[in-house]
Amino acid sequence: RSRSQHDVTVTPAIENAAPQFTPVAAEAATSTTVSPALPAESATNVRADTELTTTRTRAYDELLNASVDPSRDGWISEQLAEAATEQLNQLLAQVQHDRLDTTAIATLLTSDFACTPLRPAPLTRLYRDDMVLAEVAAAKTLQTPPTQRGVSGLQQSLATLRARIPPDAVFQTKAKLVAMQIQDKRLAARAHIELDALPPQARAQIRTNWDCLWGLIPAAEPNGLPRLQLSAIRVADFQESIAREADVDWFIESTAAVIGHNRVVQEQLAFGLDDWLKQIERTHRMHVFMACGVAVGDANGDGMDDLYVCQPGGLPNRLFVQNRDGTADEVSWRARVDWLDSTSSALFVDLDNDGDQDLVLATLSGLVILQNDGAARFNLVGTLPTDGSDMQSLTAADYDNDGDVDLFVCLNFPKASAQREGDGAFTYHDANDGAQNHLFRNEWTADHTWKFTDVTEASGIGQDNHRHSLAASWEDYDNDGDQDLYVANDYGQNCLYRNDGGTFRNVAASVGVVDQGSGMSVSWSDINNDGRMDLYVGNMFSSAGSRITTQPGFRPGIADATRSILRRFAKGNSLFLNRPDGNFQDVGGQAGVEMARWAWSSLFFDMNNSGFEDILVANGYISTDDTGDL
């Protein structure tokens, strides 16, 4: 255990009917990105990119590329899906132009092509305020017969997509096939269509799904594949959101304005992970998949929120204390919290009931407890041991109603020595070989004795406790006066631990919130203001996964139930409505909040102070220029 400037001796003193949501994409929320500027004199500190690719990694890349190339493993359906997607993207590219290229369009269509209006009318108002107008097509409107025929009909219908958008607007468009079926020389597919008009000329977005039908002309392509000709498009749903003022940003990127004056921004935080991977050894837990969190709390008791930033191993964690003018000063050395241990998560919480926020860190060494002296100076209390070093997230609540706050920590993979085999071996869709999560009961006493007891087994949290847990959140979902706990697990089933007077039972299956998938985040809110807390769980959406799992060539011979579970893994996020009978109903599709991509963190918050909570989703994975599914 180490800090960047201080030697620390650790003496452990601790015992073992849902609302609709309107999606607002990032492109529609901000027009510029401001990054902290590097001073000229720091140019020499910018390490030159070095070639890290080796013969072995190149061979691995080639093998991986071959394994996902549908032309090399007999997946004709995926080759056709790629061709169909390319055709749709060609059509969407035409929306950018005032005059459509009829010749280019004609080569893609059958002679009897027909489509329903691509911008149905009339639209029904979904939401309106001073900032945005959101409208949708009602079910009755979508029942319009395909009246647009031939090249001219499609040309006119494509033009209507920009009917309420300035003619000089720049568009960003994309099509994704999310389902498909090949039968009788025809390809039928559901395509998810996105059109974004970008500032400063406009700020608008269209989200719609098209049911498309292609005719297949046998062996007409040079590679022997059938040639696709689009014969029909029917709009399955349609939503349009238009900002009232295209040049007004809803959110301002203020990193430089708030913390840019601190040297650590230029010397540490301005560099990305790719840079530090070349400088710091893996023994410090520095690797490309490192995930580090942040904590927000009042470190110095001045009534303003401060920010603690966790860092990978070898880089000091940073504490930014807020000033009255909205800027924040970096004080981690003075506060004694500039730990160099790889830190995945942190939590500000008053553990000793003295009115200030103490600090808990999830590090490679264990769960570090730091006591706040009230003036943002933290003293080490001790370290709680865990089942492994792969801690993911922390959450705290007074689960036993004894007046002090207890700690729960999620873990993913166990120590290598604890890897489980046999019935508990890793299974992608129902893994049971993860590390144990821990519930620590706070037994701090008035005589200032710090003590935490691991009550994981005694409390009942040990039930179903070998999953790969990534996130958890406390909430009294059944309104009985004690805090219940939902745990989101990767590779399988989630857990809802109902608190019955201080002991827990996993009731996820009985109340309908198992949500078997790639659970990555948990957020509670009363979305319909009925007095019962509802649940939003972050998962993964994959258009390729949704499409492939319906094909005959996918895992032939597996049980239908297993196939259904694997298909669910690609569905996306889940929104569970808490019903009066104590059970939950998944209304994510109805509310329009399933397709949130790879949703690492999905959080309820009331963006516009309307009294109804909105949803912010942090998604993605490793960002590159690749156009693939991620």
KATA-V422029 format. One record per residue. RES is the residue in one small letter. PHI is phi in whole degrees, -180 to 180 (NA if undefined). OMEGA is omega in radians with two decimals (999 if undefined). NEAR is the number of other ideal C-beta (glycine too) atoms within 10 Angstrom. Layout:
RES;PHI;OMEGA;NEAR  RES;PHI;OMEGA;NEAR
//
This chain:
r;NA;-3.09;15  s;-155;2.94;15  r;-119;-2.98;18  s;-73;-3.05;13  q;-126;-3.01;12  h;-124;2.94;11  d;-84;-3.08;6  v;-127;3.01;11  t;-100;-3.06;6  v;-101;3.03;13  t;-114;-3.09;9  p;-59;3.10;14  a;-118;-2.95;14  i;-131;3.13;20  e;-90;3.09;14  n;-56;999;9  a;NA;-2.80;9  a;-95;3.06;19  p;-69;3.03;18  q;-93;3.08;13  f;-113;3.12;20  t;-98;3.14;19  p;-70;3.10;17  v;-125;-3.05;20  a;-74;-3.14;12  a;-60;-3.12;11  e;-63;-3.11;16  a;-88;-3.03;22  a;-105;-3.11;14  t;-152;-3.10;15  s;-105;-3.11;15  t;-136;3.05;9  t;-122;-3.10;8  v;-110;3.11;13  s;-110;3.09;11  p;-57;-3.09;17  a;-76;3.06;12  l;-86;3.09;15  p;-64;-3.07;11  a;-59;-3.08;7  e;-69;-3.13;8  s;-89;-3.10;13  a;-59;3.14;8  t;-69;3.12;7  n;-83;-3.13;12  v;-80;-3.09;11  r;-67;3.08;12  a;-67;3.09;5  d;-61;3.09;9  t;-116;-3.11;7  e;-79;-3.11;5  l;-96;-3.07;9  t;-70;3.11;9  t;-114;3.10;9  t;-59;-3.10;7  r;-69;-3.14;8  t;-69;3.08;10  r;-64;3.11;10  a;-64;3.11;10  y;-65;3.12;11  d;-61;3.13;11  e;-64;3.12;10  l;-65;3.14;9  l;-65;3.13;10  n;-61;3.13;10  a;-66;-3.08;11  s;-71;-3.14;9  v;-108;3.10;13  d;-87;-3.06;12  p;-64;-3.14;15  s;-75;-3.07;13  r;-106;-3.14;10  d;-132;2.99;11  g;84;-3.14;10  w;-87;3.13;18  i;-62;-3.13;15  s;-61;3.13;20  e;-73;3.05;21  q;-64;3.10;17  l;-68;3.10;21  a;-63;3.10;25  e;-64;3.13;15  a;-66;3.13;16  a;-66;3.12;20  t;-62;3.12;18  e;-62;3.10;12  q;-63;-3.14;20  l;-64;3.11;23  n;-66;3.04;15  q;-65;3.11;15  l;-65;-3.11;22  l;-65;3.11;20  a;-62;3.13;14  q;-68;-3.12;19  v;-62;-3.11;20  q;-66;-2.98;15  h;-104;3.06;12  d;-66;3.13;8  r;-107;-3.09;8  l;-80;-3.14;20  d;-84;-3.08;13  t;-65;3.13;12  t;-66;3.13;8  a;-65;3.14;13  i;-67;-3.05;20  a;-61;-3.11;15  t;-69;-3.08;11  l;-95;-2.94;18  l;-112;2.93;22  t;-79;-3.11;16  s;-67;-3.11;9  d;-106;-3.12;10  f;-56;3.07;23  a;-149;3.10;19  c;-147;2.99;24  t;-78;3.10;22  p;-56;-3.09;20  l;-73;2.94;22  r;-117;-3.07;19  p;-60;3.10;22  a;-144;-0.05;11  p;-80;3.06;8  l;-97;-3.13;18  t;-105;-3.11;12  r;-66;3.07;9  l;-98;-3.10;16  y;-158;3.10;17  r;-153;2.96;11  d;-150;-3.09;10  d;-70;-3.05;7  m;-103;-2.96;14  v;-149;2.99;20  l;-120;3.11;18  a;-118;-3.12;20  e;-132;3.12;19  v;-131;3.04;23  a;-90;3.11;22  a;-70;-3.10;13  a;-57;-3.13;9  k;-64;3.13;9  t;-63;-3.10;17  l;-74;3.14;16  q;-85;3.11;10  t;-59;3.13;15  p;-68;-3.13;7  p;-71;-3.06;16  t;-94;-3.12;11  q;-91;-3.01;20  r;-125;3.06;12  g;70;-3.11;16  v;-63;-3.10;18  s;-65;3.13;13  g;-65;3.10;17  l;-67;3.11;25  q;-60;3.13;17  q;-65;-3.09;13  s;-70;3.07;19  l;-62;-3.13;20  a;-64;-3.12;17  t;-68;-3.13;15  l;-63;3.12;23  r;-111;-3.06;21  a;-61;-3.07;9  r;-108;-3.09;16  i;-120;-3.10;20  p;-53;-3.05;11  p;-64;-3.12;8  d;-93;-3.11;8  a;-67;3.07;19  v;-96;-3.07;12  f;-108;2.93;20  q;-121;-3.02;14  t;-129;3.11;19  k;-161;3.05;14  a;-122;3.07;21  k;-134;3.03;22  l;-85;-3.09;23  v;-108;3.07;20  a;-159;3.14;18  m;-159;3.10;22  q;-150;3.11;13  i;-110;-3.11;18  q;-160;3.05;7  d;53;3.09;6  k;59;3.09;11  r;-136;3.05;14  l;-117;3.06;24  a;-107;-3.07;15  a;-150;2.96;21  r;-99;-3.11;18  a;-115;3.03;24  h;-90;-3.01;21  i;-115;3.11;23  e;-126;3.02;18  l;-131;3.11;21  d;-123;2.99;21  a;-92;-2.94;27  l;-100;3.07;17  p;-68;0.18;21  p;-89;-3.09;11  q;-70;-3.08;16  a;-156;3.05;23  r;-143;-3.05;29  a;-152;3.05;25  q;-147;3.07;24  i;-124;3.04;23  r;-124;-3.08;20  t;-149;3.05;21  n;-118;3.12;19  w;-112;2.94;23  d;-94;-2.99;15  c;-112;3.10;24  l;-133;3.10;18  w;-116;2.90;26  g;-88;-3.12;18  l;-112;3.08;17  i;-95;-2.98;14  p;-58;2.99;10  a;48;-3.09;11  a;-93;-3.13;12  e;-94;3.14;13  p;-57;-3.14;6  n;-86;3.11;7  g;88;3.12;9  l;-78;3.04;18  p;-66;3.02;20  r;-90;-3.13;13  l;-95;2.98;22  q;-131;-3.05;19  l;-74;-3.09;21  s;-112;-3.11;18  a;-161;2.98;20  i;-136;3.02;23  r;-124;-3.14;17  v;-75;-3.12;22  a;-89;3.05;15  d;-160;-3.04;15  f;-156;3.06;25  q;-140;-3.12;19  e;-128;3.11;23  s;-125;-3.08;22  i;-129;3.07;18  a;-74;-3.10;21  r;-70;3.12;12  e;-126;-3.03;11  a;-69;-3.03;19  d;-100;3.12;11  v;-106;3.13;11  d;-78;3.08;14  w;-79;3.10;14  f;-130;-3.14;10  i;-112;3.09;9  e;-74;-2.94;13  s;-119;-3.12;12  t;-55;-3.10;14  a;-63;-3.10;14  a;-68;-3.04;13  v;-88;-3.04;18  i;-124;-3.04;21  g;-64;-3.13;17  h;-79;3.13;14  n;-83;-3.11;19  r;-60;-3.07;10  v;-65;3.11;18  v;-67;3.14;21  q;-72;-3.01;18  e;-90;-3.07;13  q;-132;-2.97;16  l;-74;-3.14;18  a;-72;3.12;19  f;-92;3.14;16  g;-85;-3.11;8  l;-61;3.14;14  d;-57;-3.13;12  d;-71;-3.08;13  w;-70;3.10;19  l;-60;-3.13;15  k;-85;-3.01;12  q;-113;-2.99;11  i;-121;-3.06;17  e;-69;3.10;9  r;-64;-3.13;9  t;-61;3.09;10  h;-89;-3.09;17  r;68;3.05;19  m;-98;3.12;20  h;-150;-2.96;13  v;-67;-3.10;8  f;-97;-3.11;7  m;-65;3.11;17  a;-121;-3.12;13  c;-123;-3.09;18  g;-101;3.07;17  v;-133;3.04;13  a;-132;3.11;22  v;-119;3.12;13  g;-173;-3.13;18  d;-92;-3.04;18  a;-72;-3.03;30  n;-112;3.02;19  g;72;-3.13;13  d;-96;3.10;14  g;86;3.14;7  m;-117;-3.13;14  d;-73;3.06;13  d;-116;-3.00;22  l;-128;3.05;19  y;-111;-3.05;25  v;-112;3.09;22  c;-76;-3.09;23  q;-134;3.05;22  p;-66;-3.11;22  g;-60;-3.12;23  g;95;3.07;18  l;-114;-3.12;25  p;-70;2.97;22  n;-63;-3.05;26  r;-129;3.07;24  l;-115;3.09;27  f;-110;3.14;22  v;-100;-3.02;22  q;-78;3.05;20  n;-99;-3.12;12  r;-65;-3.12;7  d;-87;3.10;7  g;93;3.03;10  t;-80;-3.13;16  a;-141;-3.13;19  d;-101;3.13;14  e;-84;-3.02;23  v;-131;-3.00;20  s;-62;3.12;23  w;-65;-3.13;16  r;-65;-3.12;15  a;-82;3.13;23  r;64;3.13;21  v;-127;-3.14;26  d;-88;-3.10;22  w;-69;3.13;27  l;-95;3.11;19  d;-64;3.06;24  s;-56;-3.02;26  t;-123;-3.09;27  s;-90;-3.04;25  s;-153;3.10;23  a;-145;-3.09;27  l;-150;2.95;24  f;-85;-3.13;20  v;-162;3.14;19  d;-82;-3.07;16  l;-87;-3.06;24  d;-111;3.04;20  n;55;3.10;12  d;-105;3.04;13  g;92;3.07;9  d;-118;-3.05;19  q;-90;3.00;22  d;-82;-3.04;22  l;-133;3.09;25  v;-119;-3.13;22  l;-122;3.02;26  a;-95;-3.07;29  t;-120;3.07;23  l;-60;-3.09;17  s;-80;-3.07;18  g;137;-3.12;21  l;-91;-3.04;23  v;-88;3.14;23  i;-108;-3.12;26  l;-124;-3.12;20  q;-93;3.11;19  n;-87;3.12;27  d;-84;3.13;13  g;98;-3.13;13  a;-124;3.11;12  a;63;2.97;22  r;-124;-2.95;16  f;-111;-3.14;21  n;-114;-3.11;12  l;-70;3.05;21  v;-95;-3.12;23  g;167;-3.09;19  t;-130;3.11;19  l;-90;3.11;22  p;-76;3.13;12  t;-132;-3.08;22  d;-70;-3.14;21  g;-169;-3.12;17  s;-96;-3.05;20  d;-88;3.11;20  m;-74;-3.04;26  q;-112;-3.08;24  s;-150;-3.11;27  l;-122;3.01;22  t;-151;-3.03;21  a;-136;3.07;20  a;-167;3.05;20  d;-88;-3.00;15  y;-70;-3.08;26  d;-104;3.07;18  n;54;3.12;13  d;-102;3.04;12  g;99;3.04;9  d;-128;-2.96;16  v;-92;-3.12;18  d;-103;-3.01;24  l;-120;3.02;22  f;-127;3.14;23  v;-125;3.08;29  c;-91;3.04;26  l;-127;-3.11;27  n;-104;-3.11;22  f;-92;3.13;18  p;-80;3.00;20  k;-61;-3.12;13  a;-57;-3.12;7  s;-71;-3.09;6  a;-108;3.14;14  q;-59;-3.04;12  r;-100;-3.12;14  e;-124;3.09;8  g;71;-3.07;6  d;-61;-3.11;8  g;-95;-3.11;13  a;-64;-3.05;11  f;-65;3.01;16  t;-127;-2.96;13  y;-53;-3.00;12  h;-93;-3.13;17  d;-157;-3.05;14  a;-70;-3.14;19  n;-135;-3.08;19  d;-121;-3.11;20  g;-82;3.07;27  a;-73;3.10;25  q;-80;2.92;20  n;-72;-3.10;26  h;-130;2.96;23  l;-112;3.14;24  f;-108;3.10;24  r;-83;3.12;21  n;-81;-3.13;23  e;-119;3.08;16  w;-60;-3.09;18  t;-119;-3.08;10  a;-63;3.11;7  d;-87;3.04;5  h;69;3.03;9  t;-91;3.12;10  w;-91;3.12;17  k;-154;3.02;15  f;-124;3.13;24  t;-117;3.09;16  d;-75;-3.09;20  v;-112;-3.08;21  t;-53;-3.11;21  e;-76;-3.07;12  a;-63;-3.09;13  s;-86;-3.08;20  g;100;3.10;19  i;-66;3.13;25  g;-67;3.11;17  q;-68;3.14;13  d;52;-2.97;17  n;-114;3.01;23  h;-124;3.07;20  r;-86;3.08;27  h;-102;-2.96;24  s;-85;3.14;27  l;-115;-3.08;24  a;-157;3.11;26  a;-152;3.12;24  s;-152;3.10;21  w;-88;3.02;21  e;-170;3.07;19  d;-85;-3.01;14  y;-70;-3.10;25  d;-101;3.04;17  n;54;3.12;11  d;-107;3.03;11  g;96;3.05;9  d;-131;-3.01;19  q;-87;3.05;19  d;-96;-3.01;23  l;-135;3.04;25  y;-108;-3.12;25  v;-120;3.11;27  a;-93;-3.07;28  n;-115;2.98;31  d;-76;3.05;22  y;60;3.04;22  g;150;-2.96;24  q;-80;3.01;22  n;-89;-3.09;27  c;-126;2.95;25  l;-117;-3.12;26  y;-93;3.10;27  r;-80;-3.12;20  n;-90;3.10;24  d;-114;3.10;14  g;70;3.09;9  g;107;3.02;15  t;-120;-2.97;15  f;-120;3.01;23  r;-140;3.14;14  n;-75;-3.09;21  v;-113;-3.06;19  a;-56;-3.10;21  a;-68;-3.04;12  s;-73;-3.13;13  v;-105;2.99;18  g;90;-3.13;16  v;-128;3.08;23  v;-61;3.03;17  d;48;-3.04;26  q;-64;-3.08;19  g;-178;-3.13;27  s;-103;-3.04;25  g;-61;-3.08;30  m;-130;3.13;24  s;-157;-3.12;22  v;-138;3.05;26  s;-146;-3.14;25  w;-109;3.03;20  s;-167;3.03;20  d;-90;-2.96;14  i;-71;-3.12;26  n;-115;3.07;15  n;52;3.11;11  d;-104;3.12;13  g;89;3.11;9  r;-119;-3.08;17  m;-79;-3.14;16  d;-104;-2.89;25  l;-131;3.06;25  y;-121;-3.05;27  v;-117;3.12;25  g;-82;3.13;28  n;-138;3.10;28  m;-114;2.91;23  f;-108;3.08;23  s;-141;3.09;21  s;-65;3.12;21  a;-64;3.12;17  g;-63;3.11;20  s;-63;-3.09;23  r;-78;-3.01;23  i;-69;-3.06;21  t;-68;3.08;20  t;-96;-3.05;15  q;-88;-3.14;18  p;-59;-3.11;8  g;-79;-3.11;12  f;-83;3.06;16  r;44;-3.14;12  p;-61;3.11;8  g;96;3.12;4  i;-78;-3.13;12  a;-66;3.12;9  d;-59;-3.14;7  a;-64;3.11;8  t;-67;3.10;13  r;-60;3.13;16  s;-64;3.11;11  i;-64;-3.13;19  l;-64;3.08;19  r;-66;3.12;15  r;-63;-3.14;19  f;-59;-3.11;21  a;-99;-3.00;21  k;-70;-3.07;22  g;111;-3.05;24  n;-73;3.13;27  s;-126;3.04;24  l;-117;-3.08;27  f;-107;3.10;25  l;-88;-3.14;21  n;-81;-3.04;25  r;-91;-3.12;15  p;-60;-3.11;8  d;-83;3.11;7  g;91;3.09;15  n;-97;-3.13;14  f;-115;3.11;22  q;-122;3.12;16  d;-77;-3.12;19  v;-117;-3.09;20  g;-60;3.12;24  g;-66;3.13;14  q;-64;-3.11;15  a;-84;3.10;17  g;78;-3.06;20  v;-122;3.12;25  e;-78;-3.02;18  m;-82;3.12;21  a;-118;3.11;22  r;67;-3.14;18  w;-84;-2.87;19  a;-90;-3.12;25  w;-59;-3.14;18  s;-143;-3.09;17  s;-129;-2.93;25  l;-127;2.98;16  f;-74;2.97;17  f;-163;-3.10;10  d;-91;-3.02;11  m;-64;-2.99;15  n;-116;3.09;13  n;54;-3.11;6  s;-90;-3.04;10  g;92;3.05;7  f;-117;-3.06;17  e;-80;3.08;21  d;-95;-3.11;16  i;-129;3.02;24  l;-111;-3.10;15  v;-118;2.99;21  a;-95;-3.02;15  n;-130;-3.13;18  g;107;3.08;11  y;-149;3.07;11  i;-101;-3.00;10  s;-84;3.04;7  t;-140;3.09;8  d;-84;-3.13;4  d;-63;-3.13;8  t;-95;-3.07;8  g;-73;-2.94;7  d;-66;-3.11;15  l;-82;999;15
//
